[in-house]
Amino acid sequence: MDSRPHAAEQASALGDAARASCRLADLGPKPYLGGGRDPRLQHPGYRFGVDLGGTKIESLLLDHEGTELWRKRIPTPRGDYAGTLRVIAALCNEARDAHPQAAHCSVGLGIPGSLGPDGKVRNANSVWLNGMPFGADLERTLGQPVVMANDANCLALSESADGAGRDAETVFAVILGTGVGGGLVVHRRLWQGTSGLAGEWGHVALPWPRSDWGECPGPKCWCGRTGCIEGFLSGPGLARDAGRTDGDALQTLTAAQSWKPLESTTREICDTSAENAAGEAVDRYLDRLARGLAMVINIVDPEVIVLGGGMSQFRRIYQEVPERWHAWIFSDRPVNTRLLPARHGDASGVRGAAWLGAQGRR
């Protein structure tokens, strides 16, 4: 999952101000003032989801069959704890106003971080949330339960519900972006483990490290360890391996030229030395991804592995990684695990948040 260093002290001050200033009664569901039975109570099963990112907040409303009814994306009020609560509540109300039958929809929220045992946000790149009980505050703001999870878990849930893994009983989802995270769904239910750590694939050591590729001990990770999978397989990790200092993975992939994205073509790069360095880095990336996923297959043996995030949009992953991972899988026969891109693309996270909220109501 994408994460940044803690800013608990700053967030605590912002949170105190937020709770003092928020007029919670003004932000909750609007009462029905018409005559007779409230028509909003007649259509249960609606799901409202929010994907809270560092630069944008995306929200949508699904019906009981998973059909999208409403969607909106707005800038994130960066550094504003009270403002973040307010805009999410306003989005929920706007969706309910547009579809009154969804007044009692469930609410799910995905963040690029995680929740500690005390229910407070940790390691979120939206640093004003770190150390704060954002879920509890949002519940008080909305006047109803809110279910939260990290963005990789939301991706897994979305793709298991009606995405690339909709026909599978076990789905392992991976985000390959600025950070790296994983999530596991079993029998269409999110599997978080006894301590909420299931799927933390990005912060285990890269398996079967190669000293000739500089993998021992490997790059320093923000978590304080060295050699984490995230350090190798994140976008900045690929860029660094190709000799770039700007963390731009897209330029690295473009320079390699053979890495064609799923829905577009790469630009031509004339710098031969950059092309060679990028091509070698891409080859190492594919090998490392194959090793990392082979470890998942050895432990979980999922039917489907779904990839999301910016790095997931390139075709060679799906062609070459399954060919490479067999060397590391403990089996004397080909495995049946399928490697697929997320069906819902960058909308999968917010869809997963919506499904997450519905699960929390059961």
N, C-alpha and C positions, 0 to 999 in steps of 0.2 A: 504494500500500500504506500502511497505517497505520504511522506511525513517530513516534518521540519523540527528543529529544536524547540523545547518547551518555552513558553512565555507566561508561566502561571501567575506571576506577580502582577504583570500588566493586565492579564485577563481577569484576575480577581477584582481589581479596581473597577474595570469596565463592567463586570458582572454586578457589583454592588450598586453601581449607578443605574444599571439597566433595571434591576429589580425595584429600585426606588422610583424610577420614572415611568415604567410601563403601566399603562392603564389596561389591565388584563380584561376587564369587562368589555372594553371597546373592541378587543381583538378577537374574541371568541365567536362561535357560530351565532348567526343572527336568528332571533326568535321568529316563529311563524305568527303573523298577525291576522291571517284570514279566518273565514268561518269554517266550521266543520273540522274534520280530521285533517291533520297536517299532511299534505300530499308527499312531503319529503320522507315520510316514514314508510311509504309503501314499496320502496325499491331498495332493499338491502343489497350488500355485496359490492358496493362501489369502493374504489381504492384510489387514494391520493398519494402520490409519491413526490419526493423532493431530492434532487441531487445537489448538495451544497458543495460548491467548489471554491477555490481561492479567488477566481475572477468572475464566475457566473453562478447563478442559481437557476436550475432547470426544474420545472414542475409539470406534472401531468395528472390527468384523471382517467382511470380505466373503469369500464363496467365489469360486471361479474364474469364475462367471457374473455376479458382481456382486451377488448376493443378500446382504442384511444378515443376519448370524447373531447378532450381539451388539453392544450399544452401552452406553456409560456416560459420564456427565458429572459432573465433580467440580470444586470450587473450585481455582483456581490457588494454589499456595503462594507468594504474592507476596514477592519479595525473597529467596527461599531457593533458591539454585542447586542445592545438594545435594538439597533436598527435591523440586525439580522433576524431577531425574533419577530419584529414587526412586519418585515416584508414577507416572511414565510406565512405568517398568519393572514396577511392581506391576500397572498396568492391563493391560499386555501379558501378564503371567503369568496374570492373572485370566481374560482372554479365552482363553488357551490351555488353562487348566484346564477351562473350560466346554466347549471344543471341542478335545479332545486331538489330533484329526487335523490341527489347524492349528499344531502345535508349531513347524514350520519355515516359518511364514508370513513374507512380506516385511514390512518396516516402513517407513512413510513418515510424514513430519512436516511440517506446515504452520505457519508463523509469520508474524505481521504485521510482517515485516522482510525482510532479505535477507542473503546471505552474501557476504563480501568475497573477494578472490582468495586470501587465506590461510585460508579456510574458517571464519573467525570471524563471529559474528553482528554485524550493524550495523543501526542505525536501527529497533530493535524497541521497541514500547511496553512490553514486559516488560523493563525497563531492566537488570535483573540478568543478562540474557543478553548484553548488548552487550559486544563485545570478547572474548567467550569462544568456544572451540571446542566449542560445545554438541553438534554432530553427532558429532564424534570422541569426546567423553566419553560420549555416549549409546551409541555403538557399543561402547565398552569395557564399559559397564554391562550391555548386553544380550548381548554376545558375538556380534554379527552386524552386517552392513551396515545403515545407516540412510540413507535418501535424504530430503533436506530441500529445501524451496522456500518462496517467500512465498505468502501466502494467495490472492492473485489468480491465480497460476499453478495452485494447487490447484483453484480454482473452474473455470478453463478446462479442466483435465484431466477433472474430474468431469463437467461438462456435455457435453464431447465424447465421453466414454466411454459414458454411458447417460442423458444428460440432454437439455436442449433442443437441443443440437447433435449429437445422436447420428447423424443422417443426413448430416452435413456433413463435408467434407474439411478445411475451414479454419474455425476458431472463434476469435473474439477475445472474451475475457471481461473485464468491467469490474466492479470493486467500487466502489460509490457509498455511502460510509458516513462514519465519522469522518474517514477519509482516502480517497484515490482511488488505485486501482491497476489495472493491466491485465495480461493474460496471453494468450499466443498458442499455439494447438495446430494443427499441420499434419499431416495424415494420422495423427491420433490420437496424435501424439508432441509432447511439450512442446518448443517452440522457444524456447531461452533466449539464443541469439546467442553470438558469440565471447567476449564479456565478461560474459555473464549479465545483460545489460541489456534484452533484448527485452521489450516490454510496459510499460516505464516511462512510460506515457502520462500519469500524473498530474503528472509533473515536466517537461513541455514547456510552452511558453507557449500560452495560449489563442489559437487562430488567428483571423484576421480581427477583431482587437479593435475595439471601438466606443468612441470617446472620449466620446460623449454618455452612455454608461453607466458611465463611470469605469473603463474596462478598461485604460487606458494611464496609468501602468505597471501598475496592478493591485495587489492586496493582497500584502503581504510573506509569503513562504512560509518554513516552518521550515528549508527546505534552503538558505536564504540568498539566493534569487533572488526576483524579483517577477513576478506575472502567471501563475504556474503554474496549470494546469487544476485541480489539487487545491484551490487557494484559492477557486475559483469554484464547483466542483461537489461539494465535500464537504458533509456536513450542516451543520457549523458555518459554511461559506461561504455557504450559502443563508440561514441564520438571520441572519448578519451583514448580508447584502444587504437583508434585510427590516427592518433596524433593531433586531434583538434583540441583546442583549449576553450572553445566557446560552448561546448556541450550540445552542439547542433547535430542530432542524429540524422535528421532528414538530409542534410547536406552530405553526410557520410554515405547514406544509402544512395543518394543521387550520384555521387562520385563513383560508386561501384558499378553503376550502369546496368549490371545484370539483375539487379533487384528491382523488378517492376512491381509497383503497387497494384492492389486489387482492381482499382477503378480508374487508373490514369497511367501515363507513361513518364519515365524519368527524363530529366533534362540532360542534354549533352554537356559533358565536362571535358575541357581540353587539356587540363593539367594531368599529364601522364603519371607523374609521381604520386599525386593525390589519388588518382584512380587506382594505382597499384596498392597503396597503403589501405585504401578503403576496401578494396576487394579482399585483401588478406584479413582485415578486421571482420568483414562480413563472414568469411569462412570460419574464423574462430568463434564468432557469435553463434552460428548455426550449430557448431559442435558443442558449445557450452549449453545451448538451449536443449539439445538432444540429451545431454547428460542430466541436466536438471529435471527434465520431464521423465526420463527413464527412472529416476529415483522415485518420482510420484507413482509411476506404474508399478514399480516393485513393491510399494507400500500399500497403495489404494486399489490399483488395477481398475481404474474407472472405464466406463464404456466410452465416454467422450471427454476430451480436453478441449475447452473453448478458450480462444485467445481474444483479448480486447486491448484497448490502448493503441497509441499511435504506431508502435512497432509491429502491431499485428496485421497491418495492412499490406504486407509485402508477400508476394506469391511464393518465393523460394522457401519460406518457412514450411509451408504445407506440402511442398514437393520433397524437400530434402530431409527435414528433421525426422519424419517417420522412418526414412531409410537409414538414418544414422543411429537412432536410439536402440535398435536391436542389439548393437554391440555391448550395450550396458544393461540390458534387461535380463534378469535371471530366469530364462526360459529356453527350452530346447526347440520351441516352435514359434512361429510368428504370433504376435499378440493381436488382439482385436480392437484395441483402443483406437478411436478415430480422433484426428487432430483437425479442428475446424475453426474458422473465424466466427466472431460473434454475429449472429443473424441481424440483430438490431443495431449494430454499429455503436456510435457514440450515444445513442438513446437507450442502450441496454441498462446502464446504471440507474437511470431514473425509473425505468420500468421495474427493475428489480426492487427499488425502494417501495414502489406501490405494492408489489406482491408481498414484500416483507411486512408491511403494515397489516395486510390481510391475514398473514400467518399469525401475527401477534394477537389477533382477536380470537383465535380458536382455543 
